[in-house]
Amino acid sequence: MAHHAALSTLFEILDVSSRADLKTDLMQELERQKQALSGLRSNPAVSENALTEVLEQIEKASSGLFSMPGKIGQHLKDNEWLMNIKQRTAIPGGACEFDLPSYHYWLSQSPERRKRDLGFWLTPLSPIEDSIAIVLKILRESGRTLRYVAQHGCFQQILAGRTAQMLSVSLDESLPYVPEISANKYALNIRFVTAEIQQRPKVCENDIEFKLSFYNL
């Protein structure tokens, strides 16, 4: 079952990474970050060693993207066996032994064999993974976290032109509430609702203390 889940995830990665502009966008963002970080070399508040390490990672990721041949994931699309599995698993009950006997034969092989095959299929995607990891690392380290209180479970912040590429909301794990977030260019709205499974969620009636972070590249 673990390797079945791994293949399902591989197909999801293929669908997401098939965007024609993904590679170009990543290369442009890495170059933008490289230029921005290079300007910090003379800043005494910035660690020279840490800065050099990040710049080397960016350069390595950029080189990996540049050297990727053809379209992202094309090696998977050219694999008829994998594409047949992808097509059948999209159908409820479509991956049964009767419909995909060769797939179940593969699932019966040793874990080492299956891990080797999965590694073979995933390795060509490594430059994408490395690039996204660096961009997300820089993005996540850009955040500033502040504490707020949602009165009766509701919170609103006027953005006044402030933008964010990502935000995170966190609260005490012992509280049985989850945040529902909506936003536009004018305001951010958060309401905390009960984490009910059997019943319809309700807006919390108590004051909720939480942490809010905004992130921008």
PyMOL CGO cylinders between C-alpha atoms (Angstrom):
from pymol import cmd
from pymol.cgo import CYLINDER

trace = [
    CYLINDER, 0.00, 0.00, 0.00, 2.87, 2.39, 0.72, 0.3, 1, 1, 1, 1, 1, 1,
    CYLINDER, 2.87, 2.39, 0.72, 4.23, 2.09, -2.81, 0.3, 1, 1, 1, 1, 1, 1,
    CYLINDER, 4.23, 2.09, -2.81, 0.73, 2.39, -4.26, 0.3, 1, 1, 1, 1, 1, 1,
    CYLINDER, 0.73, 2.39, -4.26, 0.43, 5.69, -2.37, 0.3, 1, 1, 1, 1, 1, 1,
    CYLINDER, 0.43, 5.69, -2.37, 3.88, 6.67, -3.62, 0.3, 1, 1, 1, 1, 1, 1,
    CYLINDER, 3.88, 6.67, -3.62, 2.84, 6.14, -7.23, 0.3, 1, 1, 1, 1, 1, 1,
    CYLINDER, 2.84, 6.14, -7.23, -0.38, 8.09, -6.69, 0.3, 1, 1, 1, 1, 1, 1,
    CYLINDER, -0.38, 8.09, -6.69, 1.71, 10.96, -5.31, 0.3, 1, 1, 1, 1, 1, 1,
    CYLINDER, 1.71, 10.96, -5.31, 4.06, 10.69, -8.29, 0.3, 1, 1, 1, 1, 1, 1,
    CYLINDER, 4.06, 10.69, -8.29, 1.10, 11.10, -10.65, 0.3, 1, 1, 1, 1, 1, 1,
    CYLINDER, 1.10, 11.10, -10.65, -0.06, 14.16, -8.71, 0.3, 1, 1, 1, 1, 1, 1,
    CYLINDER, -0.06, 14.16, -8.71, 3.43, 15.65, -8.95, 0.3, 1, 1, 1, 1, 1, 1,
    CYLINDER, 3.43, 15.65, -8.95, 3.35, 15.00, -12.70, 0.3, 1, 1, 1, 1, 1, 1,
    CYLINDER, 3.35, 15.00, -12.70, 0.04, 16.82, -13.08, 0.3, 1, 1, 1, 1, 1, 1,
    CYLINDER, 0.04, 16.82, -13.08, 1.26, 19.83, -11.10, 0.3, 1, 1, 1, 1, 1, 1,
    CYLINDER, 1.26, 19.83, -11.10, 4.71, 20.03, -12.68, 0.3, 1, 1, 1, 1, 1, 1,
    CYLINDER, 4.71, 20.03, -12.68, 3.37, 19.78, -16.23, 0.3, 1, 1, 1, 1, 1, 1,
    CYLINDER, 3.37, 19.78, -16.23, 2.63, 23.51, -16.24, 0.3, 1, 1, 1, 1, 1, 1,
    CYLINDER, 2.63, 23.51, -16.24, 4.56, 24.99, -19.14, 0.3, 1, 1, 1, 1, 1, 1,
    CYLINDER, 4.56, 24.99, -19.14, 5.66, 28.04, -17.16, 0.3, 1, 1, 1, 1, 1, 1,
    CYLINDER, 5.66, 28.04, -17.16, 6.85, 26.27, -14.00, 0.3, 1, 1, 1, 1, 1, 1,
    CYLINDER, 6.85, 26.27, -14.00, 10.47, 25.85, -15.04, 0.3, 1, 1, 1, 1, 1, 1,
    CYLINDER, 10.47, 25.85, -15.04, 10.72, 29.41, -16.37, 0.3, 1, 1, 1, 1, 1, 1,
    CYLINDER, 10.72, 29.41, -16.37, 9.09, 30.90, -13.27, 0.3, 1, 1, 1, 1, 1, 1,
    CYLINDER, 9.09, 30.90, -13.27, 11.46, 29.01, -10.97, 0.3, 1, 1, 1, 1, 1, 1,
    CYLINDER, 11.46, 29.01, -10.97, 14.53, 30.09, -12.92, 0.3, 1, 1, 1, 1, 1, 1,
    CYLINDER, 14.53, 30.09, -12.92, 13.41, 33.71, -12.88, 0.3, 1, 1, 1, 1, 1, 1,
    CYLINDER, 13.41, 33.71, -12.88, 12.67, 33.62, -9.15, 0.3, 1, 1, 1, 1, 1, 1,
    CYLINDER, 12.67, 33.62, -9.15, 16.02, 32.02, -8.35, 0.3, 1, 1, 1, 1, 1, 1,
    CYLINDER, 16.02, 32.02, -8.35, 17.81, 34.68, -10.39, 0.3, 1, 1, 1, 1, 1, 1,
    CYLINDER, 17.81, 34.68, -10.39, 15.85, 37.43, -8.64, 0.3, 1, 1, 1, 1, 1, 1,
    CYLINDER, 15.85, 37.43, -8.64, 16.77, 36.01, -5.23, 0.3, 1, 1, 1, 1, 1, 1,
    CYLINDER, 16.77, 36.01, -5.23, 20.39, 35.65, -6.30, 0.3, 1, 1, 1, 1, 1, 1,
    CYLINDER, 20.39, 35.65, -6.30, 20.57, 39.32, -7.28, 0.3, 1, 1, 1, 1, 1, 1,
    CYLINDER, 20.57, 39.32, -7.28, 18.82, 40.46, -4.10, 0.3, 1, 1, 1, 1, 1, 1,
    CYLINDER, 18.82, 40.46, -4.10, 21.02, 38.36, -1.80, 0.3, 1, 1, 1, 1, 1, 1,
    CYLINDER, 21.02, 38.36, -1.80, 24.23, 39.28, -3.62, 0.3, 1, 1, 1, 1, 1, 1,
    CYLINDER, 24.23, 39.28, -3.62, 23.59, 42.88, -2.63, 0.3, 1, 1, 1, 1, 1, 1,
    CYLINDER, 23.59, 42.88, -2.63, 23.84, 41.91, 1.04, 0.3, 1, 1, 1, 1, 1, 1,
    CYLINDER, 23.84, 41.91, 1.04, 27.50, 40.87, 0.89, 0.3, 1, 1, 1, 1, 1, 1,
    CYLINDER, 27.50, 40.87, 0.89, 28.69, 44.15, 2.38, 0.3, 1, 1, 1, 1, 1, 1,
    CYLINDER, 28.69, 44.15, 2.38, 26.04, 44.17, 5.12, 0.3, 1, 1, 1, 1, 1, 1,
    CYLINDER, 26.04, 44.17, 5.12, 27.75, 43.63, 8.51, 0.3, 1, 1, 1, 1, 1, 1,
    CYLINDER, 27.75, 43.63, 8.51, 24.50, 42.24, 9.96, 0.3, 1, 1, 1, 1, 1, 1,
    CYLINDER, 24.50, 42.24, 9.96, 24.53, 39.31, 7.51, 0.3, 1, 1, 1, 1, 1, 1,
    CYLINDER, 24.53, 39.31, 7.51, 26.68, 36.21, 8.04, 0.3, 1, 1, 1, 1, 1, 1,
    CYLINDER, 26.68, 36.21, 8.04, 29.07, 35.91, 5.09, 0.3, 1, 1, 1, 1, 1, 1,
    CYLINDER, 29.07, 35.91, 5.09, 29.26, 32.12, 5.40, 0.3, 1, 1, 1, 1, 1, 1,
    CYLINDER, 29.26, 32.12, 5.40, 25.48, 31.68, 5.56, 0.3, 1, 1, 1, 1, 1, 1,
    CYLINDER, 25.48, 31.68, 5.56, 24.98, 34.02, 2.63, 0.3, 1, 1, 1, 1, 1, 1,
    CYLINDER, 24.98, 34.02, 2.63, 27.58, 32.22, 0.53, 0.3, 1, 1, 1, 1, 1, 1,
    CYLINDER, 27.58, 32.22, 0.53, 25.96, 28.86, 1.30, 0.3, 1, 1, 1, 1, 1, 1,
    CYLINDER, 25.96, 28.86, 1.30, 22.52, 30.07, 0.18, 0.3, 1, 1, 1, 1, 1, 1,
    CYLINDER, 22.52, 30.07, 0.18, 23.93, 31.61, -3.00, 0.3, 1, 1, 1, 1, 1, 1,
    CYLINDER, 23.93, 31.61, -3.00, 25.72, 28.35, -3.82, 0.3, 1, 1, 1, 1, 1, 1,
    CYLINDER, 25.72, 28.35, -3.82, 22.47, 26.44, -3.33, 0.3, 1, 1, 1, 1, 1, 1,
    CYLINDER, 22.47, 26.44, -3.33, 20.67, 28.85, -5.65, 0.3, 1, 1, 1, 1, 1, 1,
    CYLINDER, 20.67, 28.85, -5.65, 23.40, 28.53, -8.27, 0.3, 1, 1, 1, 1, 1, 1,
    CYLINDER, 23.40, 28.53, -8.27, 23.30, 24.74, -8.07, 0.3, 1, 1, 1, 1, 1, 1,
    CYLINDER, 23.30, 24.74, -8.07, 19.51, 24.66, -8.35, 0.3, 1, 1, 1, 1, 1, 1,
    CYLINDER, 19.51, 24.66, -8.35, 19.57, 27.05, -11.33, 0.3, 1, 1, 1, 1, 1, 1,
    CYLINDER, 19.57, 27.05, -11.33, 22.14, 24.90, -13.11, 0.3, 1, 1, 1, 1, 1, 1,
    CYLINDER, 22.14, 24.90, -13.11, 20.02, 21.82, -12.47, 0.3, 1, 1, 1, 1, 1, 1,
    CYLINDER, 20.02, 21.82, -12.47, 16.95, 23.46, -13.95, 0.3, 1, 1, 1, 1, 1, 1,
    CYLINDER, 16.95, 23.46, -13.95, 18.88, 24.72, -16.96, 0.3, 1, 1, 1, 1, 1, 1,
    CYLINDER, 18.88, 24.72, -16.96, 20.23, 21.25, -17.69, 0.3, 1, 1, 1, 1, 1, 1,
    CYLINDER, 20.23, 21.25, -17.69, 16.82, 19.55, -17.57, 0.3, 1, 1, 1, 1, 1, 1,
    CYLINDER, 16.82, 19.55, -17.57, 16.08, 18.24, -21.07, 0.3, 1, 1, 1, 1, 1, 1,
    CYLINDER, 16.08, 18.24, -21.07, 12.67, 18.63, -22.70, 0.3, 1, 1, 1, 1, 1, 1,
    CYLINDER, 12.67, 18.63, -22.70, 9.43, 19.05, -20.80, 0.3, 1, 1, 1, 1, 1, 1,
    CYLINDER, 9.43, 19.05, -20.80, 9.17, 18.38, -17.09, 0.3, 1, 1, 1, 1, 1, 1,
    CYLINDER, 9.17, 18.38, -17.09, 8.01, 14.82, -16.45, 0.3, 1, 1, 1, 1, 1, 1,
    CYLINDER, 8.01, 14.82, -16.45, 8.21, 13.80, -20.10, 0.3, 1, 1, 1, 1, 1, 1,
    CYLINDER, 8.21, 13.80, -20.10, 10.10, 10.63, -19.10, 0.3, 1, 1, 1, 1, 1, 1,
    CYLINDER, 10.10, 10.63, -19.10, 7.02, 9.61, -17.10, 0.3, 1, 1, 1, 1, 1, 1,
    CYLINDER, 7.02, 9.61, -17.10, 4.59, 10.41, -19.90, 0.3, 1, 1, 1, 1, 1, 1,
    CYLINDER, 4.59, 10.41, -19.90, 6.68, 8.30, -22.28, 0.3, 1, 1, 1, 1, 1, 1,
    CYLINDER, 6.68, 8.30, -22.28, 6.35, 5.31, -19.96, 0.3, 1, 1, 1, 1, 1, 1,
    CYLINDER, 6.35, 5.31, -19.96, 3.26, 3.50, -21.27, 0.3, 1, 1, 1, 1, 1, 1,
    CYLINDER, 3.26, 3.50, -21.27, 3.13, 1.19, -18.26, 0.3, 1, 1, 1, 1, 1, 1,
    CYLINDER, 3.13, 1.19, -18.26, 2.99, 4.11, -15.81, 0.3, 1, 1, 1, 1, 1, 1,
    CYLINDER, 2.99, 4.11, -15.81, 0.47, 6.04, -17.87, 0.3, 1, 1, 1, 1, 1, 1,
    CYLINDER, 0.47, 6.04, -17.87, -1.81, 3.01, -18.03, 0.3, 1, 1, 1, 1, 1, 1,
    CYLINDER, -1.81, 3.01, -18.03, -1.71, 2.79, -14.23, 0.3, 1, 1, 1, 1, 1, 1,
    CYLINDER, -1.71, 2.79, -14.23, -2.36, 6.54, -13.93, 0.3, 1, 1, 1, 1, 1, 1,
    CYLINDER, -2.36, 6.54, -13.93, -5.40, 6.24, -16.18, 0.3, 1, 1, 1, 1, 1, 1,
    CYLINDER, -5.40, 6.24, -16.18, -6.82, 3.22, -14.39, 0.3, 1, 1, 1, 1, 1, 1,
    CYLINDER, -6.82, 3.22, -14.39, -6.26, 4.53, -10.85, 0.3, 1, 1, 1, 1, 1, 1,
    CYLINDER, -6.26, 4.53, -10.85, -8.38, 7.58, -11.71, 0.3, 1, 1, 1, 1, 1, 1,
    CYLINDER, -8.38, 7.58, -11.71, -11.34, 5.18, -12.01, 0.3, 1, 1, 1, 1, 1, 1,
    CYLINDER, -11.34, 5.18, -12.01, -12.93, 3.86, -8.79, 0.3, 1, 1, 1, 1, 1, 1,
    CYLINDER, -12.93, 3.86, -8.79, -11.82, 0.24, -8.50, 0.3, 1, 1, 1, 1, 1, 1,
    CYLINDER, -11.82, 0.24, -8.50, -9.80, 0.57, -11.68, 0.3, 1, 1, 1, 1, 1, 1,
    CYLINDER, -9.80, 0.57, -11.68, -6.54, -0.68, -10.15, 0.3, 1, 1, 1, 1, 1, 1,
    CYLINDER, -6.54, -0.68, -10.15, -7.76, -4.19, -9.34, 0.3, 1, 1, 1, 1, 1, 1,
    CYLINDER, -7.76, -4.19, -9.34, -5.71, -7.26, -10.24, 0.3, 1, 1, 1, 1, 1, 1,
    CYLINDER, -5.71, -7.26, -10.24, -7.97, -8.14, -13.15, 0.3, 1, 1, 1, 1, 1, 1,
    CYLINDER, -7.97, -8.14, -13.15, -7.41, -4.79, -14.90, 0.3, 1, 1, 1, 1, 1, 1,
    CYLINDER, -7.41, -4.79, -14.90, -3.76, -4.23, -13.99, 0.3, 1, 1, 1, 1, 1, 1,
    CYLINDER, -3.76, -4.23, -13.99, -2.09, -7.63, -13.53, 0.3, 1, 1, 1, 1, 1, 1,
    CYLINDER, -2.09, -7.63, -13.53, 1.41, -6.30, -14.35, 0.3, 1, 1, 1, 1, 1, 1,
    CYLINDER, 1.41, -6.30, -14.35, 1.01, -3.58, -11.74, 0.3, 1, 1, 1, 1, 1, 1,
    CYLINDER, 1.01, -3.58, -11.74, 0.15, -6.11, -9.04, 0.3, 1, 1, 1, 1, 1, 1,
    CYLINDER, 0.15, -6.11, -9.04, 3.08, -8.20, -10.18, 0.3, 1, 1, 1, 1, 1, 1,
    CYLINDER, 3.08, -8.20, -10.18, 5.29, -5.14, -9.59, 0.3, 1, 1, 1, 1, 1, 1,
    CYLINDER, 5.29, -5.14, -9.59, 3.73, -4.60, -6.15, 0.3, 1, 1, 1, 1, 1, 1,
    CYLINDER, 3.73, -4.60, -6.15, 4.68, -8.19, -5.27, 0.3, 1, 1, 1, 1, 1, 1,
    CYLINDER, 4.68, -8.19, -5.27, 8.35, -7.54, -6.02, 0.3, 1, 1, 1, 1, 1, 1,
    CYLINDER, 8.35, -7.54, -6.02, 10.85, -6.91, -3.23, 0.3, 1, 1, 1, 1, 1, 1,
    CYLINDER, 10.85, -6.91, -3.23, 10.78, -3.51, -1.50, 0.3, 1, 1, 1, 1, 1, 1,
    CYLINDER, 10.78, -3.51, -1.50, 14.33, -2.89, -2.72, 0.3, 1, 1, 1, 1, 1, 1,
    CYLINDER, 14.33, -2.89, -2.72, 13.27, -3.38, -6.35, 0.3, 1, 1, 1, 1, 1, 1,
    CYLINDER, 13.27, -3.38, -6.35, 10.28, -1.06, -5.98, 0.3, 1, 1, 1, 1, 1, 1,
    CYLINDER, 10.28, -1.06, -5.98, 12.35, 1.60, -4.20, 0.3, 1, 1, 1, 1, 1, 1,
    CYLINDER, 12.35, 1.60, -4.20, 14.90, 1.43, -7.00, 0.3, 1, 1, 1, 1, 1, 1,
    CYLINDER, 14.90, 1.43, -7.00, 12.20, 1.92, -9.63, 0.3, 1, 1, 1, 1, 1, 1,
    CYLINDER, 12.20, 1.92, -9.63, 10.63, 4.81, -7.73, 0.3, 1, 1, 1, 1, 1, 1,
    CYLINDER, 10.63, 4.81, -7.73, 14.04, 6.45, -7.40, 0.3, 1, 1, 1, 1, 1, 1,
    CYLINDER, 14.04, 6.45, -7.40, 14.60, 6.04, -11.15, 0.3, 1, 1, 1, 1, 1, 1,
    CYLINDER, 14.60, 6.04, -11.15, 11.30, 7.79, -11.91, 0.3, 1, 1, 1, 1, 1, 1,
    CYLINDER, 11.30, 7.79, -11.91, 11.78, 10.56, -9.35, 0.3, 1, 1, 1, 1, 1, 1,
    CYLINDER, 11.78, 10.56, -9.35, 15.44, 11.46, -9.93, 0.3, 1, 1, 1, 1, 1, 1,
    CYLINDER, 15.44, 11.46, -9.93, 14.84, 13.50, -13.13, 0.3, 1, 1, 1, 1, 1, 1,
    CYLINDER, 14.84, 13.50, -13.13, 12.48, 15.69, -11.10, 0.3, 1, 1, 1, 1, 1, 1,
    CYLINDER, 12.48, 15.69, -11.10, 15.11, 16.50, -8.46, 0.3, 1, 1, 1, 1, 1, 1,
    CYLINDER, 15.11, 16.50, -8.46, 16.03, 19.93, -9.93, 0.3, 1, 1, 1, 1, 1, 1,
    CYLINDER, 16.03, 19.93, -9.93, 12.40, 21.01, -9.53, 0.3, 1, 1, 1, 1, 1, 1,
    CYLINDER, 12.40, 21.01, -9.53, 12.33, 19.75, -5.95, 0.3, 1, 1, 1, 1, 1, 1,
    CYLINDER, 12.33, 19.75, -5.95, 15.62, 21.47, -5.08, 0.3, 1, 1, 1, 1, 1, 1,
    CYLINDER, 15.62, 21.47, -5.08, 14.52, 24.77, -6.61, 0.3, 1, 1, 1, 1, 1, 1,
    CYLINDER, 14.52, 24.77, -6.61, 11.13, 24.81, -4.90, 0.3, 1, 1, 1, 1, 1, 1,
    CYLINDER, 11.13, 24.81, -4.90, 12.76, 23.90, -1.58, 0.3, 1, 1, 1, 1, 1, 1,
    CYLINDER, 12.76, 23.90, -1.58, 15.12, 26.90, -1.80, 0.3, 1, 1, 1, 1, 1, 1,
    CYLINDER, 15.12, 26.90, -1.80, 12.35, 29.33, -2.78, 0.3, 1, 1, 1, 1, 1, 1,
    CYLINDER, 12.35, 29.33, -2.78, 10.11, 28.08, 0.04, 0.3, 1, 1, 1, 1, 1, 1,
    CYLINDER, 10.11, 28.08, 0.04, 13.00, 28.28, 2.52, 0.3, 1, 1, 1, 1, 1, 1,
    CYLINDER, 13.00, 28.28, 2.52, 13.64, 31.92, 1.63, 0.3, 1, 1, 1, 1, 1, 1,
    CYLINDER, 13.64, 31.92, 1.63, 9.91, 32.66, 1.73, 0.3, 1, 1, 1, 1, 1, 1,
    CYLINDER, 9.91, 32.66, 1.73, 9.38, 31.02, 5.13, 0.3, 1, 1, 1, 1, 1, 1,
    CYLINDER, 9.38, 31.02, 5.13, 12.34, 32.83, 6.64, 0.3, 1, 1, 1, 1, 1, 1,
    CYLINDER, 12.34, 32.83, 6.64, 10.92, 36.19, 5.54, 0.3, 1, 1, 1, 1, 1, 1,
    CYLINDER, 10.92, 36.19, 5.54, 7.98, 36.04, 7.91, 0.3, 1, 1, 1, 1, 1, 1,
    CYLINDER, 7.98, 36.04, 7.91, 7.28, 38.17, 10.93, 0.3, 1, 1, 1, 1, 1, 1,
    CYLINDER, 7.28, 38.17, 10.93, 5.01, 36.64, 13.55, 0.3, 1, 1, 1, 1, 1, 1,
    CYLINDER, 5.01, 36.64, 13.55, 2.66, 38.64, 15.78, 0.3, 1, 1, 1, 1, 1, 1,
    CYLINDER, 2.66, 38.64, 15.78, 0.10, 37.61, 18.37, 0.3, 1, 1, 1, 1, 1, 1,
    CYLINDER, 0.10, 37.61, 18.37, -3.54, 38.58, 18.08, 0.3, 1, 1, 1, 1, 1, 1,
    CYLINDER, -3.54, 38.58, 18.08, -6.86, 37.80, 19.76, 0.3, 1, 1, 1, 1, 1, 1,
    CYLINDER, -6.86, 37.80, 19.76, -9.94, 36.85, 17.75, 0.3, 1, 1, 1, 1, 1, 1,
    CYLINDER, -9.94, 36.85, 17.75, -12.91, 38.34, 19.59, 0.3, 1, 1, 1, 1, 1, 1,
    CYLINDER, -12.91, 38.34, 19.59, -15.65, 35.72, 19.79, 0.3, 1, 1, 1, 1, 1, 1,
    CYLINDER, -15.65, 35.72, 19.79, -13.72, 33.68, 17.26, 0.3, 1, 1, 1, 1, 1, 1,
    CYLINDER, -13.72, 33.68, 17.26, -13.53, 36.38, 14.58, 0.3, 1, 1, 1, 1, 1, 1,
    CYLINDER, -13.53, 36.38, 14.58, -10.64, 38.56, 13.44, 0.3, 1, 1, 1, 1, 1, 1,
    CYLINDER, -10.64, 38.56, 13.44, -10.22, 41.16, 10.73, 0.3, 1, 1, 1, 1, 1, 1,
    CYLINDER, -10.22, 41.16, 10.73, -7.13, 43.08, 9.65, 0.3, 1, 1, 1, 1, 1, 1,
    CYLINDER, -7.13, 43.08, 9.65, -7.27, 45.93, 7.15, 0.3, 1, 1, 1, 1, 1, 1,
    CYLINDER, -7.27, 45.93, 7.15, -4.43, 45.39, 4.69, 0.3, 1, 1, 1, 1, 1, 1,
    CYLINDER, -4.43, 45.39, 4.69, -4.20, 48.95, 3.37, 0.3, 1, 1, 1, 1, 1, 1,
    CYLINDER, -4.20, 48.95, 3.37, -2.31, 47.87, 0.29, 0.3, 1, 1, 1, 1, 1, 1,
    CYLINDER, -2.31, 47.87, 0.29, -0.15, 45.36, 2.11, 0.3, 1, 1, 1, 1, 1, 1,
    CYLINDER, -0.15, 45.36, 2.11, 0.28, 42.12, 0.18, 0.3, 1, 1, 1, 1, 1, 1,
    CYLINDER, 0.28, 42.12, 0.18, 1.53, 38.67, 1.14, 0.3, 1, 1, 1, 1, 1, 1,
    CYLINDER, 1.53, 38.67, 1.14, 2.46, 35.62, -0.89, 0.3, 1, 1, 1, 1, 1, 1,
    CYLINDER, 2.46, 35.62, -0.89, 1.81, 33.32, 2.04, 0.3, 1, 1, 1, 1, 1, 1,
    CYLINDER, 1.81, 33.32, 2.04, 0.46, 33.55, 5.55, 0.3, 1, 1, 1, 1, 1, 1,
    CYLINDER, 0.46, 33.55, 5.55, 0.22, 31.13, 8.42, 0.3, 1, 1, 1, 1, 1, 1,
    CYLINDER, 0.22, 31.13, 8.42, -2.11, 30.94, 11.40, 0.3, 1, 1, 1, 1, 1, 1,
    CYLINDER, -2.11, 30.94, 11.40, -1.26, 28.91, 14.48, 0.3, 1, 1, 1, 1, 1, 1,
    CYLINDER, -1.26, 28.91, 14.48, -2.90, 28.41, 17.85, 0.3, 1, 1, 1, 1, 1, 1,
    CYLINDER, -2.90, 28.41, 17.85, -2.61, 26.17, 20.87, 0.3, 1, 1, 1, 1, 1, 1,
    CYLINDER, -2.61, 26.17, 20.87, -3.01, 22.53, 19.83, 0.3, 1, 1, 1, 1, 1, 1,
    CYLINDER, -3.01, 22.53, 19.83, -5.30, 21.89, 22.79, 0.3, 1, 1, 1, 1, 1, 1,
    CYLINDER, -5.30, 21.89, 22.79, -7.95, 24.19, 21.32, 0.3, 1, 1, 1, 1, 1, 1,
    CYLINDER, -7.95, 24.19, 21.32, -10.50, 22.26, 19.21, 0.3, 1, 1, 1, 1, 1, 1,
    CYLINDER, -10.50, 22.26, 19.21, -10.80, 24.94, 16.54, 0.3, 1, 1, 1, 1, 1, 1,
    CYLINDER, -10.80, 24.94, 16.54, -9.59, 25.45, 12.99, 0.3, 1, 1, 1, 1, 1, 1,
    CYLINDER, -9.59, 25.45, 12.99, -9.23, 28.74, 11.10, 0.3, 1, 1, 1, 1, 1, 1,
    CYLINDER, -9.23, 28.74, 11.10, -11.27, 29.64, 8.04, 0.3, 1, 1, 1, 1, 1, 1,
    CYLINDER, -11.27, 29.64, 8.04, -9.49, 32.35, 6.06, 0.3, 1, 1, 1, 1, 1, 1,
    CYLINDER, -9.49, 32.35, 6.06, -10.70, 34.71, 3.37, 0.3, 1, 1, 1, 1, 1, 1,
    CYLINDER, -10.70, 34.71, 3.37, -8.90, 37.73, 1.96, 0.3, 1, 1, 1, 1, 1, 1,
    CYLINDER, -8.90, 37.73, 1.96, -8.88, 40.32, -0.77, 0.3, 1, 1, 1, 1, 1, 1,
    CYLINDER, -8.88, 40.32, -0.77, -6.71, 43.35, -1.44, 0.3, 1, 1, 1, 1, 1, 1,
    CYLINDER, -6.71, 43.35, -1.44, -8.53, 45.33, 1.25, 0.3, 1, 1, 1, 1, 1, 1,
    CYLINDER, -8.53, 45.33, 1.25, -8.83, 43.04, 4.26, 0.3, 1, 1, 1, 1, 1, 1,
    CYLINDER, -8.83, 43.04, 4.26, -7.97, 39.70, 5.81, 0.3, 1, 1, 1, 1, 1, 1,
    CYLINDER, -7.97, 39.70, 5.81, -10.73, 37.84, 7.65, 0.3, 1, 1, 1, 1, 1, 1,
    CYLINDER, -10.73, 37.84, 7.65, -10.23, 34.86, 9.93, 0.3, 1, 1, 1, 1, 1, 1,
    CYLINDER, -10.23, 34.86, 9.93, -12.85, 33.01, 11.88, 0.3, 1, 1, 1, 1, 1, 1,
    CYLINDER, -12.85, 33.01, 11.88, -12.26, 30.03, 14.12, 0.3, 1, 1, 1, 1, 1, 1,
    CYLINDER, -12.26, 30.03, 14.12, -14.80, 27.23, 13.88, 0.3, 1, 1, 1, 1, 1, 1,
    CYLINDER, -14.80, 27.23, 13.88, -15.23, 24.02, 15.82, 0.3, 1, 1, 1, 1, 1, 1,
    CYLINDER, -15.23, 24.02, 15.82, -13.38, 21.04, 14.42, 0.3, 1, 1, 1, 1, 1, 1,
    CYLINDER, -13.38, 21.04, 14.42, -16.49, 18.90, 14.31, 0.3, 1, 1, 1, 1, 1, 1,
    CYLINDER, -16.49, 18.90, 14.31, -16.56, 15.65, 12.34, 0.3, 1, 1, 1, 1, 1, 1,
    CYLINDER, -16.56, 15.65, 12.34, -20.08, 14.51, 13.06, 0.3, 1, 1, 1, 1, 1, 1,
    CYLINDER, -20.08, 14.51, 13.06, -21.78, 17.91, 13.20, 0.3, 1, 1, 1, 1, 1, 1,
    CYLINDER, -21.78, 17.91, 13.20, -21.80, 21.09, 11.21, 0.3, 1, 1, 1, 1, 1, 1,
    CYLINDER, -21.80, 21.09, 11.21, -18.92, 23.37, 12.32, 0.3, 1, 1, 1, 1, 1, 1,
    CYLINDER, -18.92, 23.37, 12.32, -19.90, 26.39, 14.42, 0.3, 1, 1, 1, 1, 1, 1,
    CYLINDER, -19.90, 26.39, 14.42, -18.07, 29.65, 14.94, 0.3, 1, 1, 1, 1, 1, 1,
    CYLINDER, -18.07, 29.65, 14.94, -16.27, 29.72, 18.27, 0.3, 1, 1, 1, 1, 1, 1,
    CYLINDER, -16.27, 29.72, 18.27, -17.95, 31.91, 20.89, 0.3, 1, 1, 1, 1, 1, 1,
    CYLINDER, -17.95, 31.91, 20.89, -14.79, 32.43, 22.95, 0.3, 1, 1, 1, 1, 1, 1,
    CYLINDER, -14.79, 32.43, 22.95, -11.87, 34.79, 22.48, 0.3, 1, 1, 1, 1, 1, 1,
    CYLINDER, -11.87, 34.79, 22.48, -9.04, 32.92, 20.72, 0.3, 1, 1, 1, 1, 1, 1,
    CYLINDER, -9.04, 32.92, 20.72, -5.40, 33.92, 21.03, 0.3, 1, 1, 1, 1, 1, 1,
    CYLINDER, -5.40, 33.92, 21.03, -3.40, 33.01, 17.93, 0.3, 1, 1, 1, 1, 1, 1,
    CYLINDER, -3.40, 33.01, 17.93, -0.24, 33.81, 15.99, 0.3, 1, 1, 1, 1, 1, 1,
    CYLINDER, -0.24, 33.81, 15.99, -0.31, 35.28, 12.50, 0.3, 1, 1, 1, 1, 1, 1,
    CYLINDER, -0.31, 35.28, 12.50, 2.64, 35.46, 10.08, 0.3, 1, 1, 1, 1, 1, 1,
    CYLINDER, 2.64, 35.46, 10.08, 2.94, 37.17, 6.70, 0.3, 1, 1, 1, 1, 1, 1,
    CYLINDER, 2.94, 37.17, 6.70, 5.57, 36.06, 4.19, 0.3, 1, 1, 1, 1, 1, 1,
    CYLINDER, 5.57, 36.06, 4.19, 6.93, 37.77, 1.08, 0.3, 1, 1, 1, 1, 1, 1,
    CYLINDER, 6.93, 37.77, 1.08, 9.82, 37.04, -1.24, 0.3, 1, 1, 1, 1, 1, 1,
]
cmd.load_cgo(trace, "trace")
